[in-house]
Amino acid sequence: MKRFDHLFEKIVSFDNLLLAAKRAQKGKRYQHNVAAFHFQLEEQLLALKQGLKDKSYQPGEYETFFIYDPKERMISAAPYRDRVIHHALCNIIEPIFEKTFIYDSYANRKGKGNHKAIDRYQFYAKKYPYVLKSDIRKFFPSLDHQILKQEIRWKIKCKDTLWLIDTIIDNSNPQQNQLEWFNGDNLFTPAERKKGLPIGNLTSQFWGNVYLNRFDHFIKEELAVPGYIRYVDDFVLFGENKSQLNQWKWELTTYLSKLRLIPHPNKTQIKRTKDGVPFLGFQIFPTYRYVRKEKIRRYRRYLKSNMKLRAQGKLGPQKLEDQLNAWLGHIRNGQSQRLEYNIFWYLRQSGVELHYSSRGSWRLPAEVFNMKAGVLEQQR
């Protein structure tokens, strides 16, 4: 097993910090704190570089808020300077771990993503009659710091890099806590072991894959599951019969307990693939798929809210256009023509024109619509 050293100089190099700032800025350049940082970019990066080299760097306080998607989640946003550090760290260490990940892990990886995970699901659904679907209860709030640090040290031995990683992990803000006991614990163990990573961090998303990497290999190599997909903490196993899947369910539950994780009891189910299974926002069958109804209801509420903000002048046209295009790009991975029609009808009823003019008038770009269906007429 190869462990990597001499990484810290690459992390704190000015070129890497500059690249990290550009990546952290993407999609956020007009935010006040981002613009202020980039207004004095060279001075800010040199200060970060010096703080890292002399180890005076300390992460700032997180800004927290809650979303309901549909369950309550606490999102923690790190200060922008810390996000630059997160990108600088991941630029260097992510390729090291990427080589160890299995093919069918799809979250937060280049060339992967939820749409490819859905495509892969259908590939397996055509081959196997049964699927075990599960996710991990309170995944990010449950990640154990000691176990995570051990997994990172499996590939990294650079002491300065480990200092930075430990600093970021140790300064994670308190997450929604729940006490869980596992084999070998005494009464005080759950309170003594620090756990939880902020969902909003780039590092947390990456470390989630690192944390479950051995679990992925256990599924593929020790259980020899022929069809397996994981996206963050959602995962599915495909098999020929229910008894086989029930055996795998018991074994993976036992393995996850070693990582101090618990599969969600209400979401761990064995189903027939031909009956359709909810996965990553779609109801998926072997030969077709569609957006789940609760996702549609949620987006309709979201769109109505955005239209109100737009009417009040609190939401710019470009932002509304980007949000709509992102949603259309998502739903077009399923059978969605009627859903698109309903969205366009609502926009028309709200008085939104359907073409974007660079001369300043607000209209959505005609090319995002399905012109062949005759739903809309292109405006010139």
C-alpha angles and dihedrals in degrees: 000000000000118000121195127232136174094045100128097078089055091050095051097040113122092237092055093046090050091051089047091053091051091051094045089050095055110121092358105068094118095054111111098237092046093048091048092052093049093045087070096025101149094048092046094050093047089051091051091048092052093045090053095046095050091037094236090123115118125176117247129235120290124239108223133199136160131242128189110218083171096298122049115272128179112224119198121200117200121214112273095250089057091050088056089054090049090055092046090053095045092047088066107030101036095073089053093058095034090072090058097051121102120247095248098058104105111174124103095351130123112257093015130080138140096293092057089046089055091049089051091049091057091047090058094038089062090054103041130047098209136047133190109212122192146148135197120260113243092348104181095036088051100051107122113226096212094052092045092052090050091052091050091050088055087078106017128062101161102123096208092049090049089051090056093045092048090048092055094045095045092050094054109131119244112280131206098294131214126168118237127177124210135184111298095021122131124210094277101039098097091053094045098051113077115224143165136074126214109257094218096062122102087217091055092055091049095044090051087066091046091050093053097038095099089046089055091051091046090055095046102036109026100032090032092216106182096204119038132148130179129188110180101305097339113097140167133198122199125208147159098250144012096248091058092049092047090055091050090048091057093046096047091047089054091049094048090054087063086060089047091246131128128206111236104261095212095046099046103094140149115225141167111259092221090062093061126251129218110241130160094345098313135094100230129202126176093263106021143018140193138193112272116252095239089055090052093049090049093050092049090055089046092050093048090051091050092049090055090050089048091051089051091050092245096116123053122226093243091055092049091048093050092049092050093047091050091052093046090050089053100047093045087072085076139036098295113144096114091045090053090050091054092050093050091047091054091049091050090049088051091056097250114150116224105228130068117228121196087210090078107268114125115240130138115250111269092218093069091066130082098249094177091063090062091231094132138016117233112243120217 
